[in-house]
Structure formats: structure tokens, C-alpha cells
Amino acid sequence: MNQYPSHSNMPTFVKNESNTKPVLYQHPTAKEMRTSRWAKIKADIRDFLIFIVIAIACWMLISVLLTAAFGG
């Protein structure tokens, strides 16, 4: 027996046709690359709030450590 069992559900085709288009990749246009103004504002506000929270947490940690080390 020279036959090998096929475990694939792939159908056999008579002709091998490619479904790819001639243009596989197109660079995005300038309009597609641009972010909206509201997205920039929201990102800036979110980053600012994260910075404030981290700054307050660091200030509290340093204050607690200095109070514990030197007394208050």
C-alpha cells in the first residue's frame, strides 16, 4: 500500500487558484494616521491623573518613612 491516510478536512480542488489580490498592503493615508483631538485630550487627562496619583503616593510614602525614621 502506497497510500497515506489524510487527516485533513481540506477539500481537494481541481485547479489551484490564488485568492490574493495584486495589492497586498497599502500604507495608511494621512487621514487614517491622524488621531482625533478628543482622543489626545482624553489621553492627556488620563496621563495627568496617573501622574498626580503616583506623586501623592510617593509623597505619602516618603513622609511616613521620614516620620518613622526621625519621629514626629
C-alpha positions as CSV (number, residue, x, y, z in Angstrom):
1,M,0.0,0.0,0.0
2,N,1.5,3.3,-1.1
3,Q,-1.4,5.4,0.0
4,Y,-1.1,7.7,3.1
5,P,-4.2,8.5,5.0
6,S,-5.2,12.1,5.0
7,H,-6.5,13.5,8.3
8,S,-7.3,16.9,6.9
9,N,-10.8,18.1,6.1
10,M,-9.5,20.3,3.3
11,P,-11.3,19.6,0.1
12,T,-9.3,18.8,-3.0
13,F,-9.6,21.3,-5.8
14,V,-9.2,20.6,-9.5
15,K,-7.3,23.9,-10.1
16,N,-5.0,25.7,-7.7
17,E,-6.4,29.3,-7.7
18,S,-5.0,32.1,-5.6
19,N,-7.4,34.3,-3.7
20,T,-4.9,37.0,-3.1
21,K,-5.3,40.4,-4.6
22,P,-2.5,42.1,-6.5
23,V,-2.1,44.8,-3.8
24,L,-1.4,43.0,-0.5
25,Y,-0.5,46.1,1.6
26,Q,-1.2,49.7,1.2
27,H,0.3,52.3,3.5
28,P,-2.3,54.2,5.6
29,T,-3.3,57.6,4.4
30,A,-2.6,60.8,6.3
31,K,-6.2,60.9,7.5
32,E,-6.0,57.4,8.8
33,M,-2.8,58.2,10.7
34,R,-4.2,61.3,12.4
35,T,-5.7,60.9,15.9
36,S,-8.7,62.8,16.9
37,R,-8.4,65.9,19.1
38,W,-10.7,64.4,21.8
39,A,-8.6,61.2,21.9
40,K,-5.5,63.3,22.5
41,I,-7.3,65.3,25.3
42,K,-8.6,62.2,27.0
43,A,-5.1,60.6,26.9
44,D,-3.5,63.7,28.3
45,I,-6.1,63.9,31.2
46,R,-5.6,60.2,32.0
47,D,-1.8,60.6,32.0
48,F,-2.0,63.7,34.2
49,L,-4.3,61.9,36.7
50,I,-2.0,58.9,36.8
51,F,1.0,61.2,37.4
52,I,-0.9,63.0,40.3
53,V,-1.8,59.7,42.0
54,I,1.7,58.4,41.7
55,A,3.2,61.7,43.0
56,I,0.8,61.8,46.0
57,A,1.5,58.1,46.8
58,C,5.3,58.8,46.7
59,W,5.0,61.9,48.8
60,M,2.9,59.9,51.4
61,L,5.4,57.0,51.4
62,I,8.4,59.4,51.9
63,S,6.6,61.3,54.7
64,V,5.7,58.1,56.5
65,L,9.3,56.7,56.2
66,L,10.8,60.0,57.4
67,T,8.3,60.2,60.3
68,A,9.2,56.6,61.2
69,A,12.9,57.2,61.0
70,F,13.1,60.5,62.8
71,G,9.9,60.7,64.8
72,G,7.2,63.3,64.6
